[in-house]
Amino acid sequence: MEEVLFISRVKTRTLLLLLSIWFMWVVICSGGNASASLNSSSSSSSLKPNAITIGALFTLNSVIGRAARPALEAAIDDVNSDPNVLNGVKLKLLLRDTNCSGFVGTMEALQLMDSDIVVAIGPQSSGIAHVISHVVNELHVPLLSFGATDPTLSSLQYPYFLRTTHSDYFQMYAVADVVDYYGWREVIAIFVDDDYGRSGISVLGDALAKKRAKISYKAAFGPGDPKNKINDLLVEVNLMESRVYVVHVNPDTGLNIFSAAKALNMMGSGYVWIATDWLPSHLDSMGTVDPDTMNILQGVVALRHYTPDTNLKRSFMSKWNKLKYKDSPGPSGLNAYALYAYDSVWLAAHALDGFLNEGGNLSFSDDPNLHDTNGSMLHLTSLRVFNGGQQLLETLLRMNFTGLSGQIQFNPDKHLVHPAYDVLNVGGTGIRRIGYWSNHSHLSTVPPESLYTKPPNISTSSQHLYSVIWPGETTATPRGWVFPNNGKPLQIAVPNRVGYKEFVSKDNSPLGVKGYCIDVFEAAISLLPYAVPHTYMLFGDGRRNPSYNELVNQVAQNKYDAAVGDITIVMNRTKIVDFTQPYMESGLVVIVPVKEKRSNPWAFLKPFTKEMWFVTGAFFLFVGAVVWILEHRINHEFRGPPSQQLITIFWREHREHFGTSGADHLAIRSSDYQFKLHC
């Protein structure tokens, strides 16, 4: 028994010794790989990082920034309190202020990248976004922008730029649809001269061209221009023909445009003002708008990013007033960009969660393209490339969930699906919605989400908006143009013909021309309810007829405003110019002189020539002979001496013409009468 116990004790000691050696070997191996584990994470939950840092950079003290900051921080809290996202990994936010400066924004972006962030959110400025996009391209860090709406940022040049709001490309097509809906053909664009303003107005020009409209003048001003320069700019555009103004500026300084317009009496009847989403964003962020601000905006039509009215959105709006991150309590500060900023954090969280679950590695490596020169204090080598940037970008593009702003999903062009806008009208003490615009069915009076299940319909008859109260408190749609105070009269080309001068020809009268075509044109002009200053310009040297094709081409090339004359409407000409309805029928005719003569009662005999009289007499005798042959056997009146029979023949034939014979001769008379009719 003791031997058995001794053997058991020996086996136990040997087993404990082996376990101790194995444990020490594991510790040594783990210590040797510690440095590698610090730089990478595996798909195993035990090796996931405790926290992930994402960055955000934008102008904090701005209309958009004051809304975005509390929304971002509220989203971080909501993500960290949700056990279904990131599986216990905390999300940290690192904020940087770009201070509305491209240079400061670039420096802040570099400092942000030095912190080894895996996702950057912002900025709201399109100009700064252009610069920072080059930085994130080099370091492979996805950039989620909730406010940079410049359409050119969607180009292939910026693969790591991802817009979590809608591009101005869609907004400008919405503006073009509004212009076309009311029948205006020319607009004046007033915009800030930076990347945001120039790119948006460029797209607007393309959109209007598809509607056979155009931008007649581009009135640009610098981002920092004082109010007196804006005033001078409005004085200049007020002298022009168009009265439809599209205002595409920054929300922080945009109201200066309308203040100057109000002082110049440009907010009255006959004017049309269309503002892009900057105006509703500014008004929404103010909470309660003061009456003075509303007074200068009466009649303005504006667009605002459309966000569906969901329970999730209503819940967030109810919490907005109590957010601890806000500078001031109450409803102020909330606008559509706050919703997009909130959704940007959740987009990053969902993507990082999928990235880690797929075995993504949160590691960084040195960029071989970055070198510090001798004496340089920039420390560029501290900027490292995110090794999982491409994989995380692909994960972001696959995301599909419902956020505060609606469905968060990207199409192949990296645009959010279902772009839509509210069409608003400022009137009285508030703003009312007069319709919606969506990329699916364009203008409508029903919410866009109710149309997505139906086939798209963008026909003219399907476009609808509610009535608008225009500047001057009128519901009548403004004409949209006036004759400019500094404009020149219309130049009307007139062909200087050699022949057929009755249509149009040179004259010494004040008009300088005369003729039937001129009379018709002057009569049409006189029917208009307004004056149309115009001058006639002779086309041709008067020694030979001018080329009418060349005349039409010069009208199409805007050398002349119109042409009046005997211009034939043919197919190739209708492709380049518009014609009026023809006021004179064309065709081949023969013109002969007419001589007036006195009427003659025997005029009906003039067509009977000698030959006609001879033929008529011959047929008279022939018919008489036929009647005699048929009648003399059975009718005693056709018997007797030849003279009597001849008289009877002539007498009976005479009676045949007057229908005085008996019924027994009806068939013969009928045949005779028909025969005579054919003669």
C-alpha positions as CSV (number, residue, x, y, z in Angstrom):
1,M,0.0,0.0,0.0
2,E,2.8,2.4,0.8
3,E,4.5,1.6,-2.4
4,V,1.4,2.5,-4.3
5,L,1.1,5.8,-2.5
6,F,4.8,6.6,-3.1
7,I,4.4,5.9,-6.9
8,S,1.3,8.1,-7.0
9,R,3.1,10.9,-5.3
10,V,6.0,10.7,-7.7
11,K,3.6,10.8,-10.7
12,T,1.8,13.8,-9.2
13,R,5.1,15.7,-8.7
14,T,6.3,14.9,-12.2
15,L,3.0,16.2,-13.6
16,L,3.2,19.4,-11.7
17,L,6.7,19.9,-12.9
18,L,5.7,19.5,-16.5
19,L,2.8,21.9,-16.1
20,S,5.1,24.5,-14.6
21,I,7.6,24.2,-17.5
22,W,4.8,24.5,-20.1
23,F,3.3,27.6,-18.4
24,M,6.7,29.4,-18.4
25,W,7.2,28.6,-22.1
26,V,3.8,30.1,-22.9
27,V,4.6,33.3,-21.0
28,I,8.0,33.6,-22.8
29,C,6.4,33.2,-26.2
30,S,3.6,35.6,-25.3
31,G,6.2,38.2,-24.2
32,G,8.1,37.8,-27.4
33,N,5.0,38.5,-29.5
34,A,3.7,41.4,-27.4
35,S,5.0,44.1,-29.8
36,A,3.1,42.5,-32.7
37,S,-0.1,42.3,-30.8
38,L,0.0,45.9,-30.0
39,N,0.0,46.9,-33.7
40,S,-2.7,44.5,-34.9
41,S,-6.1,43.0,-34.0
42,S,-7.6,39.8,-35.0
43,S,-11.1,38.7,-35.5
44,S,-11.1,37.0,-32.1
45,S,-13.0,39.0,-29.5
46,S,-10.2,38.6,-27.0
47,L,-7.8,40.4,-29.3
48,K,-10.1,43.3,-30.2
49,P,-9.0,46.8,-29.1
50,N,-10.6,48.3,-26.1
51,A,-11.2,51.6,-28.0
52,I,-11.2,52.9,-31.5
53,T,-10.6,56.6,-32.2
54,I,-12.3,58.4,-35.1
55,G,-11.7,62.1,-35.9
56,A,-13.9,65.0,-36.8
57,L,-12.9,68.3,-38.3
58,F,-15.2,71.3,-39.2
59,T,-15.8,74.9,-38.3
60,L,-17.3,74.7,-34.8
61,N,-18.6,78.3,-34.7
62,S,-20.8,78.1,-37.8
63,V,-24.4,77.4,-38.6
64,I,-23.6,73.9,-39.6
65,G,-20.9,73.4,-37.0
66,R,-23.1,74.4,-34.0
67,A,-25.6,71.8,-35.2
68,A,-23.1,69.1,-36.0
69,R,-21.0,69.1,-32.8
70,P,-23.8,68.1,-30.3
71,A,-25.2,65.6,-32.8
72,L,-21.8,63.9,-33.2
73,E,-21.2,63.6,-29.5
74,A,-24.7,62.4,-28.9
75,A,-24.1,59.7,-31.5
76,I,-20.9,58.6,-29.8
77,D,-22.8,58.1,-26.5
78,D,-25.6,56.2,-28.3
79,V,-23.1,53.9,-30.1
80,N,-21.2,53.2,-26.9
81,S,-24.4,52.4,-25.0
82,D,-25.6,50.0,-27.7
83,P,-24.4,46.4,-26.9
84,N,-25.2,45.2,-30.4
85,V,-22.6,47.4,-32.0
86,L,-18.8,46.9,-31.7
87,N,-19.3,44.2,-29.1
88,G,-17.9,46.3,-26.2
89,V,-15.3,48.2,-28.1
90,K,-15.6,51.9,-27.2
91,L,-15.7,54.6,-29.8
92,K,-13.8,57.8,-29.1
93,L,-14.2,61.1,-31.0
94,L,-11.3,63.5,-31.6
95,L,-12.5,67.0,-32.6
96,R,-10.6,69.6,-34.6
97,D,-11.7,73.1,-35.6
98,T,-10.9,74.2,-39.2
99,N,-12.0,77.8,-38.4
100,C,-13.4,78.2,-41.9
101,S,-9.9,78.3,-43.3
102,G,-8.3,76.1,-45.9
103,F,-4.8,76.5,-44.4
104,V,-6.0,75.9,-40.8
105,G,-8.1,73.0,-42.0
106,T,-5.1,71.3,-43.7
107,M,-2.9,71.7,-40.5
108,E,-5.7,70.3,-38.3
109,A,-6.2,67.4,-40.7
110,L,-2.5,66.5,-40.5
111,Q,-2.6,66.7,-36.7
112,L,-5.7,64.5,-36.7
113,M,-4.0,61.9,-38.9
114,D,-1.0,61.9,-36.5
115,S,-3.3,60.4,-33.9
116,D,-3.8,57.2,-36.0
117,I,-7.5,57.6,-36.6
118,V,-9.3,55.1,-38.8
119,V,-12.2,57.3,-39.9
120,A,-12.5,61.0,-40.4
121,I,-15.8,62.9,-40.3
122,G,-16.2,66.2,-42.0
123,P,-15.6,68.9,-43.0
124,Q,-18.7,71.0,-44.0
125,S,-16.7,73.2,-46.3
126,S,-16.2,71.9,-49.9
127,G,-13.0,73.9,-50.4
128,I,-11.4,72.4,-47.3
129,A,-12.7,68.9,-48.3
130,H,-10.8,69.2,-51.6
131,V,-7.5,69.7,-49.7
132,I,-8.1,67.1,-47.0
133,S,-9.2,64.5,-49.6
134,H,-5.6,64.5,-50.9
135,V,-4.4,63.7,-47.3
136,V,-6.8,60.8,-46.7
137,N,-6.0,59.4,-50.1
138,E,-2.4,59.2,-49.2
139,L,-3.0,57.7,-45.7
140,H,-6.0,55.4,-46.7
141,V,-8.4,56.9,-44.2
142,P,-12.0,57.1,-45.3
143,L,-13.5,60.6,-45.0
144,L,-17.2,60.9,-44.3
145,S,-18.5,64.4,-45.1
146,F,-21.9,65.4,-43.8
147,G,-21.8,69.0,-45.3
148,A,-19.5,69.2,-48.3
149,T,-22.0,69.2,-51.2
150,D,-19.7,70.2,-54.1
151,P,-20.5,67.8,-57.0
152,T,-16.9,67.5,-58.1
153,L,-15.9,65.8,-54.9
154,S,-17.7,62.7,-56.2
155,S,-15.0,62.2,-58.9
156,L,-12.7,59.3,-59.1
157,Q,-9.9,61.6,-58.0
158,Y,-11.1,61.2,-54.4
159,P,-11.7,57.5,-53.8
160,Y,-11.6,57.8,-50.0
161,F,-14.1,60.7,-49.9
162,L,-17.6,59.5,-49.0
163,R,-20.5,62.0,-48.8
164,T,-23.1,61.2,-46.2
165,T,-25.4,64.0,-47.4
166,H,-26.8,64.7,-50.9
167,S,-24.7,66.3,-53.6
168,D,-25.6,69.7,-55.0
169,Y,-25.9,67.9,-58.4
170,F,-29.4,66.8,-57.4
171,Q,-30.3,70.1,-55.8
172,M,-29.4,72.1,-59.0
173,Y,-31.6,69.8,-61.0
174,A,-34.4,70.5,-58.5
175,V,-33.9,74.2,-59.0
176,A,-34.0,73.7,-62.8
177,D,-37.3,71.8,-62.5
178,V,-38.8,74.6,-60.5
179,V,-37.7,77.2,-63.1
180,D,-39.1,75.1,-65.9
181,Y,-42.4,74.5,-64.0
182,Y,-43.2,78.2,-64.0
183,G,-42.1,78.7,-67.6
184,W,-39.0,80.9,-67.1
185,R,-36.2,80.7,-69.6
186,E,-33.5,82.9,-68.1
187,V,-32.1,83.2,-64.6
188,I,-29.4,85.2,-62.9
189,A,-27.1,83.2,-60.6
190,I,-25.8,84.9,-57.4
191,F,-23.2,82.8,-55.7
192,V,-20.1,82.8,-53.6
193,D,-17.0,82.4,-55.7
194,D,-15.4,79.3,-54.2
195,D,-15.5,75.5,-54.9
196,Y,-18.9,75.2,-53.4
197,G,-20.5,78.0,-55.3
198,R,-18.8,77.6,-58.7
199,S,-19.4,73.9,-59.0
200,G,-23.0,74.2,-58.0
201,I,-23.8,76.9,-60.5
202,S,-21.9,75.0,-63.2
203,V,-24.3,72.0,-62.7
204,L,-27.3,74.4,-62.7
205,G,-26.3,75.7,-66.1
206,D,-26.2,72.2,-67.5
207,A,-29.6,71.3,-65.9
208,L,-31.2,74.5,-67.3
209,A,-29.8,73.8,-70.8
210,K,-31.7,70.5,-70.8
211,K,-34.9,72.5,-70.1
212,R,-34.1,74.9,-73.0
213,A,-33.3,77.6,-70.4
214,K,-30.0,79.3,-69.4
215,I,-28.1,81.4,-66.9
216,S,-28.1,84.8,-68.5
217,Y,-25.6,86.2,-66.0
218,K,-23.3,84.8,-63.2
219,A,-23.0,87.3,-60.4
220,A,-20.2,86.1,-58.2
221,F,-18.7,87.6,-55.0
222,G,-15.8,86.6,-52.7
223,P,-16.4,84.7,-49.5
224,G,-15.2,87.7,-47.5
225,D,-16.6,90.6,-49.5
226,P,-18.2,93.4,-47.4
227,K,-21.8,94.4,-47.7
228,N,-21.1,97.4,-49.9
229,K,-19.7,95.1,-52.6
230,I,-22.8,92.9,-52.4
231,N,-24.9,96.0,-52.7
232,D,-23.0,97.1,-55.9
233,L,-23.4,93.6,-57.3
234,L,-27.2,93.7,-56.8
235,V,-27.4,97.2,-58.4
236,E,-25.7,95.7,-61.5
237,V,-28.0,92.7,-61.8
238,N,-31.1,94.9,-61.2
239,L,-30.4,96.7,-64.5
240,M,-30.6,93.4,-66.4
241,E,-33.5,91.7,-68.1
242,S,-34.1,88.6,-66.0
243,R,-36.0,89.0,-62.7
244,V,-35.4,85.4,-61.6
245,Y,-32.5,85.1,-59.1
246,V,-31.0,81.8,-57.8
247,V,-29.0,82.4,-54.7
248,H,-26.3,79.8,-53.8
249,V,-24.2,81.1,-50.9
250,N,-23.0,80.0,-47.5
251,P,-25.5,80.0,-44.6
252,D,-23.4,82.2,-42.3
253,T,-23.4,85.2,-44.7
254,G,-26.3,84.6,-47.0
255,L,-28.8,86.9,-45.4
256,N,-26.7,89.8,-46.4
257,I,-27.9,89.3,-50.0
258,F,-31.6,89.7,-49.0
259,S,-30.9,92.6,-46.7
260,A,-29.3,94.5,-49.6
261,A,-32.0,93.4,-52.0
262,K,-34.7,94.7,-49.6
263,A,-32.9,98.1,-49.3
264,L,-32.8,98.3,-53.2
265,N,-36.6,97.5,-53.5
266,M,-35.8,94.2,-55.2
267,M,-38.1,92.2,-53.0
268,G,-41.3,93.6,-54.5
269,S,-43.8,92.5,-57.2
270,G,-42.3,91.1,-60.3
271,Y,-39.1,89.6,-58.7
272,V,-38.4,85.9,-58.1
273,W,-35.9,84.7,-55.5
274,I,-34.9,81.0,-55.3
275,A,-32.5,80.0,-52.5
276,T,-30.8,76.7,-52.2
277,D,-30.7,74.7,-48.9
278,W,-28.4,77.2,-47.1
279,L,-31.4,79.4,-46.3
280,P,-33.6,76.8,-44.6
281,S,-30.6,75.5,-42.7
282,H,-30.0,78.9,-41.3
283,L,-33.6,79.5,-40.4
284,D,-34.0,76.0,-38.8
285,S,-30.9,76.6,-36.7
286,M,-32.3,79.8,-35.3
287,G,-35.2,78.1,-33.6
288,T,-37.5,81.1,-33.3
289,V,-36.9,83.5,-36.2
290,D,-37.2,87.2,-35.4
291,P,-39.8,89.2,-37.4
292,D,-37.1,91.5,-39.1
293,T,-35.5,88.5,-40.7
294,M,-38.8,87.1,-41.9
295,N,-39.7,90.5,-43.3
296,I,-36.8,90.6,-45.7
297,L,-37.5,87.0,-47.0
298,Q,-41.2,87.4,-47.9
299,G,-42.0,85.4,-51.1
300,V,-38.7,83.5,-51.3
301,V,-38.8,80.0,-52.6
302,A,-36.2,77.7,-51.1
303,L,-35.1,74.0,-51.1
304,R,-34.3,72.0,-48.0
305,H,-32.9,68.5,-47.6
306,Y,-35.9,66.1,-47.2
307,T,-35.7,63.7,-44.3
308,P,-38.7,61.3,-43.7
309,D,-40.8,61.8,-40.5
310,T,-39.9,58.6,-38.7
311,N,-40.2,57.6,-35.0
312,L,-36.4,57.5,-34.8
313,K,-36.2,61.1,-36.0
314,R,-39.0,62.3,-33.7
315,S,-37.3,60.6,-30.7
316,F,-34.0,62.3,-31.4
317,M,-35.7,65.7,-31.9
318,S,-37.4,65.3,-28.5
319,K,-34.0,64.7,-26.9
320,W,-32.3,67.6,-28.8
321,N,-33.5,70.2,-26.4
322,K,-31.9,68.5,-23.4
323,L,-28.5,67.6,-25.0
324,K,-25.7,68.4,-22.6
325,Y,-23.3,69.2,-25.5
326,K,-25.2,72.2,-26.8
327,D,-24.0,75.7,-26.2
328,S,-27.5,76.9,-25.3
329,P,-30.7,74.9,-24.3
330,G,-33.8,74.8,-26.4
331,P,-34.7,73.9,-30.0
332,S,-32.1,76.2,-31.6
333,G,-29.3,74.7,-33.6
334,L,-31.0,71.7,-35.2
335,N,-31.0,71.4,-38.9
336,A,-30.7,68.7,-41.6
337,Y,-26.9,68.7,-41.3
338,A,-27.2,67.7,-37.6
339,L,-29.1,64.6,-38.7
340,Y,-26.5,63.8,-41.4
341,A,-23.7,64.2,-38.8
342,Y,-25.4,61.9,-36.4
343,D,-25.8,59.2,-39.1
344,S,-22.2,59.6,-40.1
345,V,-21.1,58.3,-36.7
346,W,-23.5,55.4,-36.9
347,L,-22.2,54.6,-40.4
348,A,-18.7,54.5,-39.1
349,A,-19.7,52.3,-36.1
350,H,-21.6,49.8,-38.2
351,A,-18.7,49.6,-40.8
352,L,-16.1,49.1,-38.1
353,D,-18.2,46.4,-36.5
354,G,-18.4,44.6,-39.8
355,F,-14.7,45.3,-40.5
356,L,-13.6,43.7,-37.2
357,N,-16.0,40.7,-37.6
358,E,-14.5,40.0,-41.0
359,G,-11.0,39.9,-39.5
360,G,-9.9,43.4,-40.3
361,N,-6.6,44.6,-38.9
362,L,-6.4,48.0,-37.2
363,S,-2.7,48.5,-37.9
364,F,-0.6,51.2,-39.4
365,S,2.6,51.3,-41.4
366,D,5.1,54.0,-42.4
367,D,4.5,55.8,-45.7
368,P,7.6,55.5,-47.9
369,N,6.5,58.7,-49.8
370,L,6.9,60.8,-46.6
371,H,10.4,62.0,-45.7
372,D,11.7,64.6,-43.3
373,T,14.4,66.8,-44.9
374,N,17.3,68.0,-42.9
375,G,16.2,70.6,-40.4
376,S,12.5,70.1,-41.1
377,M,10.2,70.5,-38.1
378,L,7.1,69.1,-39.8
379,H,7.7,65.5,-38.7
380,L,5.9,64.1,-41.7
381,T,7.3,60.6,-40.9
382,S,4.9,60.5,-37.9
383,L,2.0,60.2,-40.4
384,R,1.3,56.5,-41.0
385,V,-0.8,54.7,-43.5
386,F,-3.9,52.8,-42.3
387,N,-3.4,49.3,-43.6
388,G,-7.1,48.3,-43.5
389,G,-8.3,51.5,-45.2
390,Q,-9.3,49.9,-48.5
391,Q,-11.1,47.1,-46.7
392,L,-12.9,49.5,-44.4
393,L,-13.9,51.7,-47.4
394,E,-15.5,48.7,-49.1
395,T,-17.3,47.8,-46.0
396,L,-18.7,51.4,-45.7
397,L,-20.0,51.3,-49.3
398,R,-21.9,48.0,-48.5
399,M,-23.7,49.5,-45.5
400,N,-27.5,49.6,-45.5
401,F,-29.5,50.8,-42.5
402,T,-32.1,53.4,-41.6
403,G,-30.8,56.5,-39.8
404,L,-32.3,59.8,-38.7
405,S,-32.1,61.2,-42.3
406,G,-33.5,58.1,-43.9
407,Q,-32.0,55.2,-45.7
408,I,-28.2,55.1,-45.5
409,Q,-27.1,53.2,-48.6
410,F,-24.8,54.1,-51.5
411,N,-25.3,53.5,-55.2
412,P,-22.5,52.6,-57.5
413,D,-21.6,56.3,-57.9
414,K,-21.1,56.6,-54.1
415,H,-24.2,58.8,-53.8
416,L,-26.8,58.2,-51.1
417,V,-29.9,56.7,-52.5
418,H,-33.2,58.6,-52.8
419,P,-32.1,62.2,-53.0
420,A,-35.0,64.4,-52.2
421,Y,-35.8,68.0,-51.2
422,D,-38.6,70.0,-49.6
423,V,-39.8,72.9,-51.8
424,L,-40.6,75.8,-49.4
425,N,-42.2,79.2,-49.5
426,V,-41.4,81.9,-47.0
427,G,-44.5,83.9,-46.1
428,G,-45.9,85.7,-43.1
429,T,-44.1,84.6,-39.9
430,G,-43.0,81.2,-41.1
431,I,-42.3,78.7,-43.8
432,R,-44.8,76.5,-45.6
433,R,-44.1,73.5,-47.8
434,I,-45.5,73.8,-51.3
435,G,-44.2,70.4,-52.5
436,Y,-41.4,68.0,-52.8
437,W,-38.7,67.1,-55.3
438,S,-37.2,63.7,-55.7
439,N,-34.9,62.2,-58.3
440,H,-37.5,59.5,-58.8
441,S,-40.5,61.6,-60.0
442,H,-39.3,65.3,-59.6
443,L,-41.9,67.8,-58.5
444,S,-44.9,66.4,-56.5
445,T,-47.2,67.3,-53.6
446,V,-46.9,63.9,-52.0
447,P,-44.0,62.6,-49.9
448,P,-41.3,61.0,-52.0
449,E,-41.3,57.7,-50.1
450,S,-44.8,57.1,-51.3
451,L,-43.7,57.3,-54.9
452,Y,-40.7,54.9,-54.8
453,T,-42.9,51.9,-55.1
454,K,-44.4,53.3,-58.4
455,P,-42.8,53.6,-61.8
456,P,-41.0,56.9,-62.2
457,N,-43.1,59.6,-64.0
458,I,-41.4,62.9,-64.9
459,S,-43.8,64.0,-67.6
460,T,-45.0,67.6,-67.6
461,S,-48.5,66.7,-66.7
462,S,-47.3,64.9,-63.5
463,Q,-45.4,67.8,-62.1
464,H,-47.3,69.6,-59.3
465,L,-46.7,72.2,-56.6
466,Y,-49.1,74.1,-54.4
467,S,-49.7,77.9,-54.9
468,V,-46.9,80.3,-54.0
469,I,-47.1,83.7,-52.4
470,W,-44.5,85.7,-54.4
471,P,-42.7,88.9,-53.4
472,G,-45.2,91.7,-53.3
473,E,-47.8,89.4,-51.7
474,T,-49.2,88.2,-55.0
475,T,-50.2,84.7,-56.1
476,A,-49.9,85.5,-59.8
477,T,-46.8,83.9,-61.3
478,P,-44.3,86.7,-62.1
479,R,-43.3,87.0,-65.8
480,G,-39.7,86.7,-64.8
481,W,-38.2,89.4,-67.0
482,V,-38.4,93.1,-67.9
483,F,-36.8,95.2,-70.5
484,P,-33.4,96.1,-69.1
485,N,-32.8,99.8,-68.2
486,N,-29.4,99.6,-69.9
487,G,-30.4,97.2,-72.6
488,K,-30.4,97.7,-76.4
489,P,-33.4,97.4,-78.7
490,L,-34.0,94.1,-80.4
491,Q,-32.2,93.9,-83.7
492,I,-34.6,92.6,-86.4
493,A,-33.0,91.4,-89.6
494,V,-34.9,92.2,-92.9
495,P,-33.8,90.7,-96.3
496,N,-32.9,93.4,-98.7
497,R,-34.4,91.9,-101.8
498,V,-34.2,92.8,-105.5
499,G,-37.6,91.5,-106.5
500,Y,-41.0,91.2,-105.0
501,K,-40.5,94.3,-103.0
502,E,-44.1,94.3,-102.0
503,F,-43.2,91.8,-99.3
504,V,-40.3,93.8,-97.8
505,S,-38.0,96.5,-99.1
506,K,-35.9,99.4,-98.0
507,D,-37.7,102.7,-97.3
508,N,-36.8,106.2,-96.3
509,S,-39.4,106.2,-93.5
510,P,-38.3,106.3,-89.8
511,L,-38.6,102.5,-89.7
512,G,-36.3,102.2,-92.6
513,V,-38.2,99.3,-94.2
514,K,-41.7,98.8,-95.6
515,G,-43.9,96.0,-97.0
516,Y,-46.5,93.4,-96.2
517,C,-44.3,91.5,-93.8
518,I,-43.4,94.6,-91.9
519,D,-47.0,95.6,-91.6
520,V,-47.9,92.1,-90.1
521,F,-45.0,92.3,-87.6
522,E,-45.9,95.8,-86.5
523,A,-49.5,94.8,-86.0
524,A,-48.4,91.9,-83.8
525,I,-46.1,94.1,-81.8
526,S,-48.9,96.6,-81.1
527,L,-51.0,93.9,-79.5
528,L,-48.5,93.2,-76.7
529,P,-49.3,94.8,-73.4
530,Y,-45.8,96.3,-73.1
531,A,-43.5,98.1,-75.4
532,V,-40.9,96.2,-77.4
533,P,-38.1,98.5,-78.6
534,H,-36.6,97.2,-81.9
535,T,-34.7,98.3,-84.9
536,Y,-34.7,96.9,-88.4
537,M,-31.4,95.8,-89.9
538,L,-31.1,95.3,-93.7
539,F,-29.5,92.0,-94.6
540,G,-27.9,92.0,-98.1
541,D,-26.5,94.6,-100.4
542,G,-29.7,95.3,-102.4
543,R,-28.1,94.3,-105.8
544,R,-28.9,90.6,-105.5
545,N,-31.2,88.6,-103.3
546,P,-29.5,87.5,-100.0
547,S,-29.1,83.9,-98.9
548,Y,-32.0,83.1,-96.6
549,N,-30.1,80.1,-95.1
550,E,-27.3,82.5,-94.1
551,L,-29.9,84.9,-92.6
552,V,-31.4,82.1,-90.5
553,N,-28.0,80.9,-89.4
554,Q,-27.1,84.4,-88.1
555,V,-30.3,84.5,-86.1
556,A,-29.4,81.2,-84.6
557,Q,-25.9,82.5,-83.8
558,N,-27.5,85.5,-81.9
559,K,-26.1,88.1,-84.3
560,Y,-29.7,89.1,-84.8
561,D,-32.5,88.7,-82.3
562,A,-35.1,87.9,-85.0
563,A,-35.8,88.1,-88.7
564,V,-38.9,89.4,-90.5
565,G,-39.6,88.7,-94.2
566,D,-40.8,86.2,-96.7
567,I,-38.8,83.3,-95.2
568,T,-39.9,79.9,-96.1
569,I,-40.3,77.3,-93.3
570,V,-38.2,74.3,-94.2
571,M,-37.0,71.3,-92.1
572,N,-33.3,72.3,-91.7
573,R,-34.2,75.8,-90.6
574,T,-36.7,74.6,-87.9
575,K,-33.8,72.7,-86.2
576,I,-31.9,75.9,-85.3
577,V,-34.6,78.6,-85.0
578,D,-38.2,79.0,-84.0
579,F,-40.8,80.2,-86.6
580,T,-44.1,81.9,-86.0
581,Q,-47.3,80.5,-87.5
582,P,-47.3,81.2,-91.3
583,Y,-49.4,84.3,-92.1
584,M,-49.4,83.7,-95.9
585,E,-50.0,80.5,-97.8
586,S,-47.3,79.5,-100.1
587,G,-47.6,77.5,-103.4
588,L,-47.4,77.7,-107.2
589,V,-49.9,80.2,-108.6
590,V,-50.5,81.9,-112.0
591,I,-51.2,85.6,-111.9
592,V,-52.9,87.2,-115.0
593,P,-54.4,90.6,-115.5
594,V,-58.2,90.9,-115.2
595,K,-60.2,93.1,-117.7
596,E,-63.6,94.2,-116.7
597,K,-66.4,93.9,-119.4
598,R,-70.1,94.6,-119.5
599,S,-72.5,91.7,-119.0
600,N,-74.3,90.2,-122.1
601,P,-77.6,88.2,-121.9
602,W,-76.3,86.0,-124.7
603,A,-73.0,85.3,-123.0
604,F,-74.1,81.7,-122.4
605,L,-73.8,81.1,-126.2
606,K,-70.1,82.1,-126.3
607,P,-68.8,78.6,-125.6
608,F,-70.8,77.2,-128.6
609,T,-68.4,77.3,-131.6
610,K,-69.4,76.4,-135.2
611,E,-68.3,72.9,-134.8
612,M,-70.4,72.6,-131.6
613,W,-73.5,73.9,-133.5
614,F,-72.8,71.4,-136.3
615,V,-72.5,68.5,-134.0
616,T,-75.7,69.5,-132.1
617,G,-77.7,69.7,-135.4
618,A,-76.4,66.3,-136.5
619,F,-77.4,64.7,-133.3
620,F,-80.8,66.4,-133.6
621,L,-81.4,64.8,-137.0
622,F,-80.0,61.4,-135.9
623,V,-82.4,61.3,-132.9
624,G,-85.3,62.3,-135.2
625,A,-84.5,59.5,-137.6
626,V,-84.3,57.0,-134.8
627,V,-87.7,58.1,-133.5
628,W,-89.3,57.8,-137.0
629,I,-87.9,54.3,-137.5
630,L,-89.4,53.1,-134.2
631,E,-92.8,55.0,-134.5
632,H,-93.9,55.0,-138.1
633,R,-95.0,51.4,-138.1
634,I,-97.4,51.6,-135.1
635,N,-98.1,55.3,-134.9
636,H,-100.4,56.7,-137.6
637,E,-99.0,60.3,-136.9
638,F,-95.8,59.2,-138.5
639,R,-97.5,58.3,-141.8
640,G,-98.5,60.4,-144.8
641,P,-96.5,62.5,-147.2
642,P,-92.8,62.9,-146.5
643,S,-93.2,66.6,-145.6
644,Q,-95.8,65.8,-143.0
645,Q,-93.6,63.0,-141.5
646,L,-90.7,65.4,-141.3
647,I,-92.7,68.0,-139.5
648,T,-94.0,65.4,-137.1
649,I,-90.5,64.2,-136.4
650,F,-89.3,67.7,-135.5
651,W,-92.4,68.5,-133.5
652,R,-92.3,65.3,-131.5
653,E,-88.6,65.7,-130.8
654,H,-89.3,69.2,-129.7
655,R,-91.9,67.9,-127.3
656,E,-89.5,65.3,-126.0
657,H,-87.4,68.1,-124.5
658,F,-90.3,69.4,-122.6
659,G,-91.7,66.0,-121.5
660,T,-95.3,66.4,-123.0
661,S,-95.6,63.0,-124.6
662,G,-97.6,60.0,-123.2
663,A,-96.4,57.4,-120.9
664,D,-96.0,54.8,-123.7
665,H,-93.0,56.6,-125.0
666,L,-91.4,57.0,-121.5
667,A,-88.6,54.5,-122.2
668,I,-87.6,56.2,-125.5
669,R,-87.8,59.6,-124.0
670,S,-85.8,58.5,-121.0
671,S,-83.1,57.1,-123.2
672,D,-83.1,60.2,-125.4
673,Y,-82.9,62.4,-122.4
674,Q,-80.0,60.5,-120.9
675,F,-78.3,60.5,-124.2
676,K,-78.7,64.3,-124.5
677,L,-77.4,64.7,-121.0
678,H,-74.2,62.9,-122.0
679,C,-73.8,65.0,-125.0
